[in-house]
Amino acid sequence: MTAILVSILWPRDGVSEGDWSITQISELSEVSESKERNQLPSDAAKRQQIEAVNFATFISQMNNEQQNAYLKLNNELFGLLKFSNETEFGVLIQNGFPLVADIEFASGYKIQELSNMVMDENSDLHTKIAEQKINIKAVRVVNFVNAMQQAEKIIGYYIPDYTFNPEDPVSINWPNGETPEQVKEAMTDLVFAHASVKSDTALGSLARAQFNMAMRAWNQERPEVSELELNYFAQAGRLMPQLEIDAYISKRYPEHYQHYIELKMNEVY
């Protein structure tokens, strides 16, 4: 599978060759879809629910490293993470929001290794997760965010301040006209991390929307929000109205707001 993905991604030295196929990535990500039991919050989650009034107070209880992890998570998911009470916090957890234990669990694995394990429903990891009361849906999202951050950092070694921003795509000119191996590896990690994320949670849907936007920036494609991305936003909005995705789309993409509402109400995705 890795060879196929790399053949799609490279060369990336211009926009006329090797353009990323969103359809191919969407098909790949569906490989991981299978029946999965809903996981109830662990004792640790319940304790944090009682203490958490909102996102700000939730992260205020943590050290700097943990706070940075949550701020990065929120940033990669469009700054939409919020809750106002214990009930909303519980729903957020069920929709892929990680607790500290989930973040620390994900940090113990290399990105592609963890991606492969959470895609394989028969892997030993599922036994470990059950024993440690880890939220696998949250682990998938954390792994994706880590992959996004890693890819931007490595690309930034060659293109300072690079970000996956489709509204301001950066022209990519590699040294000697060849994509560095480190960049190839980071982008492959990102592909696998995305492929392991499911759209059956609000955070998973937002992660998929973010990935598609990142690929448009990577391919230097038009900045217009795509139908696929609107579908992911609509799915997240249906699952978690508390995230105020309606307001986000209305402000960010006003010309597509009515279509987004239609997608959300008709549940076409």
ZIFEN-V104670 format. One record per backbone hydrogen bond with DSSP energy under -0.5 kcal/mol. NH is the residue of the N-H (numbers start at 1). CO is the residue of the C=O. E is the energy in kcal/mol with one decimal. If there is no record, write none. Layout:
BEGIN
NH_CO_E, NH_CO_E
END
This chain:
BEGIN
5_1_-2.3, 6_2_-2.6, 7_3_-1.9, 8_4_-1.2, 9_5_-2.2, 10_6_-2.4, 22_20_-0.8, 25_21_-1.8, 26_22_-2.6, 27_23_-2.4, 28_24_-2.2, 29_25_-2.6, 30_26_-1.1, 31_28_-1.8, 32_29_-0.8, 33_30_-1.6, 40_38_-0.5, 46_42_-2.4, 47_43_-2.1, 48_44_-2.1, 49_45_-2.3, 50_46_-1.7, 51_47_-1.5, 52_48_-2.0, 53_51_-0.5, 55_83_-0.6, 58_54_-2.2, 59_55_-2.1, 60_56_-1.3, 61_57_-0.6, 61_58_-0.8, 62_59_-1.7, 67_63_-2.5, 68_64_-2.6, 69_65_-1.7, 70_66_-1.9, 71_67_-2.5, 72_68_-2.3, 73_69_-1.9, 74_70_-2.6, 75_71_-2.3, 76_72_-2.6, 77_73_-1.2, 78_75_-1.1, 79_74_-3.2, 80_77_-1.4, 89_85_-2.0, 90_86_-2.1, 91_87_-2.0, 92_88_-2.2, 93_89_-2.1, 94_90_-1.9, 95_91_-1.0, 96_93_-1.6, 97_92_-2.0, 102_99_-0.7, 103_99_-1.9, 104_100_-2.7, 105_101_-2.0, 106_102_-2.2, 107_103_-1.7, 108_104_-0.5, 108_105_-1.2, 109_106_-1.5, 114_110_-2.6, 115_111_-2.5, 116_112_-2.4, 117_113_-1.8, 118_114_-2.5, 119_115_-1.2, 120_116_-1.3, 121_119_-0.9, 123_120_-1.8, 126_123_-1.1, 127_124_-0.7, 128_124_-1.9, 129_125_-2.9, 130_126_-1.9, 131_127_-2.2, 132_128_-2.4, 133_129_-0.8, 134_129_-2.3, 136_134_-0.9, 139_135_-2.3, 140_136_-2.1, 141_137_-1.4, 142_138_-2.8, 143_139_-2.6, 144_140_-1.9, 145_141_-2.5, 146_142_-2.6, 147_143_-2.0, 148_144_-2.4, 149_145_-2.5, 150_146_-2.5, 151_147_-2.5, 152_148_-2.3, 153_149_-2.1, 154_150_-2.5, 155_151_-2.7, 156_152_-1.9, 157_153_-0.6, 157_154_-1.1, 158_154_-0.6, 158_155_-1.4, 159_155_-2.8, 162_159_-1.4, 165_163_-1.9, 166_164_-0.7, 168_165_-1.5, 169_166_-0.6, 173_171_-0.7, 177_174_-2.1, 178_175_-1.6, 184_180_-2.1, 185_181_-2.5, 186_182_-2.1, 187_183_-2.6, 188_184_-2.2, 189_185_-2.2, 190_186_-1.9, 191_187_-2.1, 192_188_-2.3, 193_189_-2.5, 194_190_-2.3, 195_191_-2.2, 196_192_-1.2, 197_193_-0.5, 197_194_-1.3, 203_95_-1.9, 205_201_-2.1, 206_202_-2.2, 207_203_-2.3, 208_204_-2.0, 209_205_-2.1, 210_206_-2.4, 211_207_-2.3, 212_208_-2.1, 213_209_-1.9, 214_210_-2.5, 215_211_-2.3, 216_212_-1.5, 217_213_-2.0, 218_214_-2.5, 219_215_-2.3, 220_217_-0.9, 221_216_-2.8, 230_226_-2.1, 231_227_-2.1, 232_228_-1.9, 233_229_-2.5, 234_230_-2.5, 235_231_-2.4, 236_232_-2.4, 237_233_-2.6, 238_234_-2.1, 239_235_-2.1, 240_236_-2.4, 243_240_-1.7, 244_241_-1.8, 248_244_-1.5, 249_245_-2.7, 250_246_-2.5, 251_247_-1.9, 252_248_-2.9, 253_249_-2.7, 256_253_-2.0, 257_254_-1.0, 260_256_-2.4, 261_257_-2.3, 262_258_-2.0, 263_259_-2.4, 264_260_-2.5, 265_261_-2.7, 266_262_-2.5, 267_263_-1.0, 268_263_-0.9
END
